[in-house]
Amino acid sequence: MLNPTDSFGLRGNPHPDLDRVLIPAHEIRERVQALGQQISRDYAEVEDILLVGILKGA
């Protein structure tokens, strides 16, 4: 069972509609940090970079 205090920094369930947290906040933070470091290494020599995000779903 996941630690309920790691539900995005909230105690208990973060929302009444949620049964449980599938990915704890610390895992998301660690992965985002790792991706940021990888992007920084991959594009260290690039002066200008343009990122375009496309949201699709819901």
C-alpha positions, 0 to 999 in steps of 0.5 A, a space after each residue: 500500500 502506498 503512503 497516503 501522505 505522498 499523495 502529491 503532498 496531501 494527507 489521505 486521498 487527494 480527491 474523493 473520486 480517487 481510490 488510490 494514487 498510482 504513481 507517488 509524487 516522489 516518483 514523478 519528481 524524480 522522473 521529471 528531474 531525470 528528463 530535464 537533465 537528459 534534455 540539458 545534456 542533449 541540447 547543451 550545444 544548441 543556442 536557441 530551442 523551440 519546444 511545442 507541446 501538444 495536449 490531446 485527450 480528455 
